[in-house]
Amino acid sequence: MTMLDRSYYLLRAEAELAIARAATHPAAMRAHYHLAGYYLDKAHGMGRGDTVAPAPAVFSPA
């Protein structure tokens, strides 16, 4: 991964954290924190074939 890639993932993580903090709905907040976690994993090397647990369902089926 290049430094440019790492910088991109870190910026995206920061953006997702800001959106999560501003969210008013708990499900939106949770989703954005989860996305931030994925971007941080990518920035810190988890994208090299390692697996990350899938996101939990945000809404239950009606």
N, C-alpha and C positions, 0 to 999 in steps of 0.2 A: 504494500500500500504506500502510495506517495504521501508526502507531507500535505499536499493539496487535498487529497482524499480525506486524510485525518482531520484537517482543518474544517472541511465541509461537514463531516459528521459531528464534530464538536459544536459547530455553529447551529446545526439543525437540532442537536440535543438542547442547547441553550434556548432556542426558539420554542421548542416543545415544552420546556419547563416554564417559560414565561406564559405560554398559552394555558398550561395546566393551572398555574397560580391564578390566572384571571378568570378561569371557568367558573360558572355559577351552578352548573349541574354536576352532581357527583360522578355520573357515568362519563361525562366529557372530561372531567379532571382526571379520572382514572385512565382513560384512553390516551390522553396526552402524556401522562407520566410513563405509561407503558411504552409509547413511541420513543420518548426520550431515552428510556432504558435500552431500546434496540439500537438507537444511534450511538449511545455511549459504548455499547458492546462492540459495534463496528469500529469505532474510533480506537478502542483499546485492544483490538486484535481478535475479537471473538468471531470475526467474519472469515476465518481461515479454515472453514469446514467444520468448526464446532457448531453444535446445535444449541438453540435456545428454546425453552419451553414455549409452546404456542400461547397466544394471548387468551385469557379467559373470556368466556362469553360475557358481553356487557349487558345485554338484554336477554331475558328469558323469553322463549317462544310463547306466543299468546294462544 
